[in-house]
Amino acid sequence: MTEADLVAALDRIAGRARPARLPDDLWARGRRRHRRRLAIGASVAAVVVALVVLVAGPALPGPFGHRAVAPADRDPAVPSEVGRPWPWQPTVAEAPPGPAAVLVDGIGPFAEFTPTSHDQRSLAVGVNGAYRVIRNDDGELLLSPDGRYVASRSTMEETPDWDHFGTSILDLNTGRVRTFGEMSPVAWSPDGRTLLARITSAGNRLVLLDTTTGAVRPLFDLVGRVPEDFAAFSPDGRSRSDCNAAWPVRAHGGTTAPSPCGSWTGVTRRVTPPPATPGG
Amino acid sequence: MDPAASFEGYVRARTAALSRIAYLLTADQHLAEDLVQQTFLRVVPRWARVVAAGDPDAYVRRVLYHQHISQWRRTGRRRDLPVDRAESPAPDHSDDVAAAVSVQRALARLAPRQRAVLVLRYFEDLSEADTAAVLGIRVGTVKSPARVGLARLRALAPELAPFRPGADPAPRRARTEAS
């Protein structure tokens, strides 16, 4: 079977689908469901807070089934192991942990247990060893280099506007969430003030988001299949280099910056392909 | 326009197309109907903002794929979905029908994200970047499910053998551009 056959097979299978039969009051049902989920979420949060305060105190250290985590004494440290949190572990909004040493996200029983209005749960382990849950709707979060901020392309915790459709940044010091426009976080700058992001609603554009002012500075449009998830700031924070066999580029402050695998020209703001021959 | 009216208009226009995607993902008419309905219900609270963002279809499809994966997680991670009996090749033994049945059965045995990636790449004809955008994952994360999914398809349906393991799946657009 060729690729064309596979495409044809999928078309044939899809052709057998019958249009879903939907209730006439779909809009009203959706509104009722939304209000109900918000109410449930608030109730669950209240119960969790009460349990934490009454039973175990506001800062439960240590994972379920594991020994307690000892905070680092002096130097920054990363835990040697991360266990499964307690079921009633506080969220970041309920008890901000301060800067995190580790952020755990992705799939798994913990991440998928979502009785409230959010789709996913992630785990922040503070530099003080505290475990905190981050409720979110995306499952792929980015921790800033200083451990203070978490960026997501969707809503997290108590996002001020539940209907927000765009990037959110959670401050682990305060538990507060700030929202920005529709873009997908790619990488944090070393100082944690700037976020490299991708906007797909208008093509495929890389931008810099100043998280202190909210200003968005376009960098360039990505051409072809650029693996933007490989993008990273250099240690000095002045350049962003992407290097991948598929379509490597290098950005360097608005001037042409040759690289072994391609270049980005600040004047034309176009990504140019790598040379046809090594050294060409 | 009134959001409710706008939403209802969208539902009327897109239910059939979304039902086709849902059916590919679930391999079952009833599950597909439920998936489409749950998707619309989830979209309602955000509809006004989604419309204002300019491309409601992209958002709705993203919700549909996420909802599909979430439902799979919440129903005990059944790896094998029931394939509609109506898909049996009994009345027609043509190669096309047989291939479709093989593909559907193989799809039903894939993990939901693998299935979603293949549907996005080969049915919806999206690039890896667009596939990643719909699923809310990074482009690099798309490659593995696509590669593993194709390998499993090949193993489950031997007629898919010409797909080379590790080869990057190229959708219709890529082939068109190359020709």
Contacts between the chains, C-beta under 8 A, distances in Angstrom:
chain1	res1	chain2	res2	distance
A	1	B	99	6.0
A	1	B	157	7.5
A	1	B	159	4.5
A	1	B	160	5.0
A	1	B	161	7.6
A	1	B	162	6.6
A	2	B	162	6.2
A	3	B	122	7.4
A	3	B	163	7.6
A	3	B	169	7.8
A	3	B	170	7.0
A	3	B	175	7.0
A	4	B	175	7.9
A	5	B	99	5.9
A	6	B	103	6.5
A	6	B	122	5.7
A	6	B	153	7.9
A	6	B	160	6.9
A	6	B	163	7.9
A	7	B	122	5.4
A	7	B	123	7.3
A	7	B	172	6.0
A	8	B	96	6.9
A	8	B	99	7.7
A	8	B	100	8.0
A	9	B	96	7.6
A	9	B	99	4.9
A	9	B	100	4.4
A	9	B	102	7.7
A	9	B	103	4.1
A	9	B	104	7.7
A	10	B	24	6.3
A	10	B	103	6.8
A	10	B	119	7.0
A	10	B	122	5.7
A	10	B	123	4.3
A	11	B	123	7.2
A	12	B	96	6.4
A	12	B	97	7.4
A	12	B	100	4.2
A	13	B	23	7.2
A	13	B	24	6.0
A	13	B	87	7.4
A	13	B	100	5.3
A	13	B	103	6.7
A	13	B	104	5.0
A	13	B	107	8.0
A	14	B	20	3.9
A	14	B	21	7.3
A	14	B	23	6.2
A	14	B	24	5.5
A	14	B	123	6.4
A	15	B	20	7.4
A	16	B	23	7.1
A	16	B	84	7.7
A	16	B	86	6.9
A	16	B	87	6.9
A	17	B	19	4.9
A	17	B	20	4.6
A	17	B	22	7.2
A	17	B	23	3.4
A	17	B	24	7.7
A	17	B	29	7.1
A	17	B	32	6.1
A	18	B	19	6.8
A	18	B	29	6.1
A	19	B	15	5.1
A	19	B	16	4.4
A	19	B	19	4.9
A	20	B	15	5.6
A	20	B	18	7.5
A	20	B	19	4.7
A	20	B	22	7.2
A	20	B	32	6.7
A	20	B	33	4.1
A	20	B	36	3.9
A	20	B	37	6.2
A	21	B	33	6.2
A	22	B	11	6.6
A	22	B	15	6.6
A	22	B	36	7.3
A	22	B	37	5.7
A	22	B	40	6.9
A	23	B	37	7.7
A	26	B	7	7.8
A	26	B	8	7.5
A	26	B	11	6.4
A	26	B	37	7.4
A	26	B	40	5.6
A	26	B	41	7.1
A	26	B	44	7.5
A	27	B	4	4.7
A	27	B	7	5.5
A	27	B	8	6.4
A	27	B	44	5.9
A	29	B	41	6.0
A	29	B	44	7.8
A	30	B	40	6.8
A	30	B	41	4.5
A	30	B	42	7.5
A	30	B	43	7.2
A	30	B	44	2.5
A	30	B	45	6.6
A	31	B	44	6.0
A	31	B	45	7.1
A	33	B	41	5.3
A	33	B	44	7.5
A	34	B	44	6.6
A	34	B	45	3.9
A	107	B	73	7.8
A	112	B	70	7.8
A	112	B	73	4.6
A	112	B	74	7.6
A	119	B	66	6.7
A	119	B	70	6.2
A	138	B	136	5.2
A	139	B	136	7.2
A	140	B	136	6.7
A	140	B	137	6.0
A	140	B	138	6.8
A	140	B	141	7.9
A	153	B	136	6.4
A	154	B	136	7.0
A	162	B	45	7.1
A	163	B	45	6.1
A	163	B	46	4.7
A	163	B	48	7.3
A	163	B	49	4.9
A	164	B	49	7.4
A	165	B	46	6.1
A	165	B	49	5.0
A	165	B	50	6.2
A	165	B	53	5.8
A	165	B	59	7.0
A	182	B	53	5.9
A	184	B	133	7.1
A	200	B	129	7.4
A	200	B	130	7.4
A	200	B	133	4.8
A	201	B	53	6.6
A	201	B	54	6.4
A	201	B	55	6.1
A	201	B	58	7.8
A	204	B	129	6.1
A	222	B	129	7.8
A	225	B	127	6.4
A	225	B	128	6.0
A	225	B	129	6.4
A	225	B	139	7.9
A	226	B	129	7.6
A	227	B	139	5.4
A	227	B	140	6.3
A	228	B	129	7.6
A	228	B	139	6.5
A	229	B	132	7.8
A	229	B	138	3.6
A	229	B	139	5.0
A	229	B	140	4.7
A	229	B	141	7.5
A	230	B	140	7.0
